[in-house]
Amino acid sequence: MAIALRDRTEVRFRAMGTDIVVVGVDASSDLIDEVPAMVERLEAQWSRFRPESELCRLNGSSGAPVVVSEDLFAVIERAVLGWRVTNGRYDPTVLDAVVAAGYDRDFDAVEREGESVEPTQAAPGCEGIELDRVVGSVLLPPGVALDLGGIGKGYAADLIAHELIDDGAAGVLVSLGGDARALGAPPRSEGWSIEIDDPFHVEGGDRGGDDLRRVRLQEGAVATSSRMRRAWSRGGVPMHHLIDPATGGPVSSGLASVTVIAAEAWYAEILSKAAFVAGLEGAVHVLGDAGVTGVLVSDDRTVFECAGIEAFR
């Protein structure tokens, strides 16, 4: 059940393989209590772990066009756009590589240790994907399958935030794991206070380097990509879910995490992954060229703040 907090109403639950928190400002408890159903509707469309989902049906279409729901079409359209604007550093066609690395089921059920895996190949890319807006169909070439896990969470945060505002909330903060979207009026004049994830906290270690701090948003989004959050090993080799499209293997770029602040959560999610693949020096250019800011944490726990982050302190 939702819990009223002064002028705020909050609900917490688990879905999409992550912890979800939604806070509404001047929003009824009944409205906020609808959020789990909203998340369930979206997860049923683009979860790769549900054989009956629209995404699984599309991935198994063997090169034939498939008419999909409006929301699934929109997130695939954004994923293809992300592939183009990041020059392939973000690539939703890494599904086969993710599965080959061992992430072949909901992460809570993934074996943390296992036998060695076979060498992987580069992701096929989005060049052959055909999107027909008129009929709302998507055609994936043979051998191409999509993983919409990260961008799916980001776009879900965007959709839910807009839906709650449209239904009467004065303001809302939607947090899906490492992705957060703020929209409308914040509970305080200084904005929403959002903590930047510490990638080494999951290991129980100290933060190291400069302290990671909170950022404040009036509106906008924060997304974090971290190699620490979903990690396991195969044949004694550390593995994680962030795949380098150029090799098909887990990224080894010298970064432990990338946090991006942008206008929308789906876009912040794309840029965080592209910056992670690019490595420390490349990440600065990826975020700078996109006109956004963020925080990078290297493998040696050094914290690097990108230009413009001061505006959100």
Number of C-alpha atoms within 10 A of each C-alpha: 11 18 14 16 11 9 11 20 23 22 20 17 13 13 14 20 15 15 13 22 17 25 26 32 23 18 22 17 17 11 15 21 18 13 23 16 10 14 20 13 12 20 23 17 20 27 22 23 16 16 12 13 17 21 25 19 17 22 22 16 18 15 16 13 18 19 17 18 12 11 16 22 18 14 19 22 17 17 24 21 18 24 20 16 15 18 11 20 24 30 29 27 24 27 23 21 24 22 13 16 24 24 22 17 13 13 17 10 9 15 14 16 16 14 11 13 13 8 11 15 14 16 24 19 22 22 11 12 16 15 19 14 13 6 10 16 19 23 20 24 19 13 13 23 24 22 23 23 16 24 25 25 28 30 26 26 27 25 19 20 26 18 15 23 18 10 10 14 24 18 23 31 29 28 28 25 20 21 28 29 32 30 25 19 20 22 21 10 8 10 16 21 17 18 12 19 21 23 24 20 12 11 9 8 10 11 16 14 13 12 11 18 13 14 18 15 21 19 19 20 28 29 33 28 29 24 22 19 17 16 18 21 18 16 11 11 12 12 25 21 23 24 28 26 23 17 14 22 23 20 22 18 18 15 25 24 26 31 28 29 29 23 17 22 31 29 23 31 31 28 31 29 29 27 28 32 26 23 20 19 10 15 25 21 14 23 22 15 10 13 12 19 24 28 23 27 27 18 16 11 19 15 22 17 16 18 15 14 15 11 10 16 11
